[in-house]
């Protein structure tokens, strides 16, 4: 990274962004509606990857499909200079959409409820601008369309598929995530930005019987219910007030009929922590409670506790954030930049940086109508009236969300790419 000085200027960015005209915006809106209407689950993004790859080829990028199973890598080499990795995820969630949008999901039970369709659209928009303005910059644009972010597995799958050996190691990793904050704003927190996640599956075993004869049973439903309630004390009674953690039981499944006491129950837990020490404390407490409740109920078999997936802590490089946000602020206005603090959400984008030992700058993109947001906030009902990511009602407003997203990603890339023509870098 040290081979290349700060290079582009706000004037360069403005000239490149002049290509974001009405015709391009119209094409991006049509692409967004198409992606939103055809969501696909993690590692099943076949139509999405084909669509993205076709668009990238049309822009003149060198495109490789099937990286990390369903990922797409598009590369544009434009002379000597830094290599910038721009990342967008594109998987959807197992959610039935209830937005009422005219371009709502046509795949029942699957929805872009986390805005990954926004991410893919904005990246293709930035790629179009950079490809059309190659006389303004030099270096390499490495556009990475990542699968399976929702499982925390997609970034690792792409890296393990020899991402850097095949396409080169970048000097910086950049990306963004649309969130339920006012559209037109960009939010970035340097340092620890996103929490670690542990998703656990717990099976608790009882002894089935007829509902009329509970004395002949060991009821796993009661066992599981007691466990759920006891787990609520982990954060409130075992984590210091200065620390942060979240323990959520997202699923509880047991039984098939009202008059049958089942043999077992299954819990699915989602745990968010911000330090390795708190993570260890929470995981130990969860295991102790699960095993303790099973023992107290007289379970005939020890419970099974397994990991479904994990996300590492995501840390934004402070110097990289300063440089990147300065460039974004130059084009959208410094008054539109905010610091949201560390999030309890999780992201696997950091794996691209840690695997290459390069800095990461990852920011949040506003997607909610500002007036609606302000009214709900003033009334103290923001959490009730503003749908959050993963909600069946989550629906970012199309504009200016897409335009700001393309603008931010383009300006960020130019902050790290070199000017044209770029001089031969000094020898190491």
N, C-alpha and C positions, 0 to 999 in steps of 0.2 A: 504493500500500500504506500510506503514511503517513497517509492520511485517517482510518484506523480504528484505535482503540486496542485493546489486548488486552481481550477482552470476556468470554468465557464462563468459568465456574468449574467445578471438579470436581463440585459439586452439580448443575449443569446437565447435565453429561455423564452422571452417574449416573441422573438422571431420564429422559433420552433412552434410555439403555441398558436401562432397565427394560422397554422394549418388545421386547428380545431374549428372548422367552419360548420355551417348549417348542414351541409351534405354529409360530413363525417358524423356529426351528432345524430342525424337521422338514421344512419346505418348502425350506429352503436345502440340506439334505442331499439331498433328492430332485433338486433342480436340479443339484447338483454331480455326482451319479451320472449324470444325463442328459448333461450336457456332457462328462464324462469318456468316456462310452461312444460319443459321436459327435464325435470330433475332426476338425478340418478344417485343411488346410494354409494357408499365408500367401496372402492375397487370394482364398481360396476359402471363406471362413467364412460361407457363405450361410445355412445352417441355424442356425448359432450366432448370427449377427447378428439373424435373425428372432426367435429365442427370447428374446434379450436385449431387443430392442425391445418385444416383446409384454409382457414382465414389467415393463419400465419404464413403459409406458403404463398398466398396471393400477395402478401406484403413484401415478399422477397427474402424471407428468412429461410435458413437451413433448418429443417424440421425433422425431429426424430420422435416417433411414437413408441408407446409400450415401455417407457422408462419407469422402473418401479411398478410394473404391472400395467397401469393405465395412465401413467403420467406422460406429459408432452414437454419436450425441450425444444425451443426455437432460438437459434443463434444468428446474430448479425455481426460479422466482423468488418470493421470499418477502419482499417489501418492500425498502426501502433497506438497504444494507450491503455488505460485501465479497463478491467473487465467488471461489469456491473450485473449482478444477479437480481432480477426483478421477479418476485414470486407471487403467484395467485393460486389459491386452492379452488377446487371446483366440484366437490362432492356435496350431496344434499342429506337431509335427515328423514327418518321414518316418522313424519308428522303429516297429518291430514290437513291440508290448507283450508283456512276459513276466512281469507281476506276479501273474497268477493271480487277480486281483480278480473278484468276481462281476459288477461293472459295468465290466469291462475294455473296451477299444476294440472296437467292431464294424466299424470301418473298417480292414481289414487293411493293414498297412504305415504306418499313421498313428497317432500317440499323443500324448496330452497329457503328454509326458515332461519338461516344464519347469514344470508347475503353473499354466498360464494359466487353466485351468478353476477353480482356487482363486481366482485374482484376480477373475475375472468374478463368481463367486458371492459373494465378500465385498463387492464393490462394490454389487451388488444388495441385499445385506443392509443395508449402511450407508444406501443410498438409502431402503429401507423404513423404517428407524428415523427418519431425518431428515424424511421425508414425514409420518410419523405424529405428529411432535412439532413442528409448525411454530409453535406458540405459545412455543417455547423459544429460537428463534433468528431472525435475519433476514439477508437477503442473497440470494445466488444460488448454488445448487449446479449445477455443470457436470460431469456424469458423462460421461467419454469412454471408450468401449470401442474400443480401437485394434486394427486388423489388423496382420499382417505385422511384428511385432516381431522375429521370428527372421531376417528379411531385413535388418533395420535400415532399413526403408523406410516403415513404417506411420505413424509420427509425422509424418514429412516429408510424406507424402501427404495427411494430414488438414490440416496447416497450409497446404499449398499449395492445398487445396480451400477456402480462405478461412474456416478455422475461426473465427478471431477476429472477422473482419468480420461473419460470420453470427450468431455466438452470444455475442459480447462477450469482452473481454480479462479474464482472471482476475487476482487479486491474488497468488495462490500456486498452485503445482502440487504435488500430493501423490499418493503411490502406494506400493505395496509389492510385494515379490516373495518367494514361498515358496521356502525353501532347505532344504538338508540339515543343519539345526541343530535343537536340541531344540524341540519344539512347546511353546508357552506363552511363548516368548521373542521379543523384538523387538530387532533389531540395526540400528544406524544409524551411519554414519561421516560426520562433517561434512568438507567440503572435497572433494578429488578422491576419488570413491567408486568409479567404474567405469572400466575401461580403454577406450582406443580400439581398434577392430578394423579390420583390412584383410583381406578374403578375396580371394585371388588364384587365378586359373586359369592354369596354365602348360602349354603344348603344346610337346613336344620331338619333333623330326623325325629320323627315320633313313632307312634303306633296307631294305625287306623282302626276305626270301629264305627258302629252305627251311632248316629247322632243322639239316639235315645239312651245310649249306654256309655256316657263319657267316662265312667269309672273303669271301663275296659280299655280305654285309649290313653295315649300320651299325646296331647293335642299340639301339633306343631304350629297351628295358627295362633294359639295363645302364646306359645313360646316365641314366635316371630314378632307378635305384637309387643310383648314385653321387651324384646330386644330393641325394637324401633324406639320405644319410649326411653329406654335406658341410654341409647346412643345419643339422645339429645343432651345428655349431661357431659359429653366428652369436651365440647368447646366451652360450655358455660362453667364447668367445674375443674377442668384439667389443663386448660390453656390460659396463660397469663393475659391480662387485659391489654397489655402492650403488643401482644402477638396477634396473628390473624390465622383463622382456619375455618373451614366450612365442612360439615359432614351432612350429606343429604342421602336419604333412602329414596331412590327414584323409582323403585319397583318392588312390589311384594306380591308373590304369586303362590297360591296354595288352593288345593281342592278342586272339585268338579261339580259338586251338587250340595244342596243345603242339608241333606240328611246323611251326609258321609263325612266323618272326621278323617282327613287324609293322613298319609304316611309322612309327608314332608312338606316343607315350605322353602321358598327361595327368596332371598333379598338381593337387590343390586344397590350397591353403595357408590357414591361419588364423593371423594375427599379432596379438598383443596388446601394447600399449605404454601407458606412463603419462605420457610427455612428448612434445611435438612433436620435440624433438631426438633422442630415442631412436627414435622412429618413423622419422625420416628415415634414421638410421644403419642400422636393420634393413632397410628397404625397399631401400636402396642395396646392402646386402650380399646380399640375396636375388637381386636382379637380376644382380649381378656373378657369383655362384656359378652361377646357371642358365645364363648365357651362357658362362661359363668351362668348365663341364662339357660343354656342347654343342660348343664349339670343340675341347676336348681329345679328344672322341670322333670328330671329323671330320664333324659333322652337315652334311648338304647344304643346310640351311636354318636360318636363325636361329630360335631359339625365340620363341614368342608369349607375352607376359605381360599378362594383362588383369585388371581389378578386377571381382569379382562383386558385392560390396557392402562398405560401410564403416559403422562406428559412430563418432561423435565421443566425446571424453572426456565423462564425466558428473560434474558437480561439484555437490555438495550445498551449499546456502547455510548457513553456520554458524549465523547467528542464527535462521534458519527451523528448523533442526534442534533447536536448544535449546528453542525455543517448542513445537514439535510433540512432541518426545520427553517434555518435561515433562508435557504434557497426557496422553499415552499412559501414562506412568508413574503418573500420578495414579489411573488406573482399573485398570491391570493389576498395579501394584506396581513400584517403582523397581528392585527386585532382579531383575526380569525384563528389564531393558534392558541391552544390551551394545554395545560398539563393536568391529566385526569387522575394522577396518582397511580399507584400499583393496583392492578386489577386482580380479582379472584378468578377471572376467566383463565383459560389455558390455551396455549398455542405451541405447535411443534415447529414453527418456522425457525426457531433458534438453532435447531439441529443443523441447518444448512451452514450457519456461521461457526458453530463449535466444531463441526466436522472438518472445516477448512481452516480453522483458526483465523477467521477474519471477523470484523465487526458487523453487527446487525443494527439496523434502525427500522423499527416497525411501529406504525402509528395507526390511530383510529380515524375513521372517516365518518362524518355526520350523515345521517340518512333520514332524519325526522323533520317534518315541517316545522320551521322555527316558531311560528305563531301558535300552533297546537302545543308544542313543547313548552313555550313560555306560559301559556294559560294554565296548563296542567301543573306546572311547577309552582306558579303563584298560588294555586288553589290547594297545594299540598297533596295532589292526587296523581303525581307523575308516574309512580310505580303501578298505579291502578289503570290509568288511561293510556299510557304509552306502551304499546307492545314491545317486549324485549326480544332479543335474539332467542331462537328456539321456540318462540310462541307461534301457534297456528295463525295468528293475526299479524305477524311481523311482515311489514311491507314498506321498505324504504321508498321515499318519493323519488321518482326517476330523475327529476331535475330540481336543483342543480347538482344532485348527488353524482351522477355520471361525469358531468363536466368537471367538477371539482376533483373527483377521483382521478380522472385522466390528467388533469393539470398538475396535481400533486405528484403523481408518479413520474410524469415527464420531467418536471423541475428537479425532483430528487435524483433521477438518473443523470441529468445534465450536471448536477453538482459534483458528480464523481467521474464522469467521462472527460476526455481531453478535448482541447480545441482542434480544429482542422486547419492546416495539416499539423499533426502532432510530431514534435521533434523526436529523434531517436533517444530513448531513455538512457541515462548514464549507466555504465556497467556497475554491477553490484560490488 
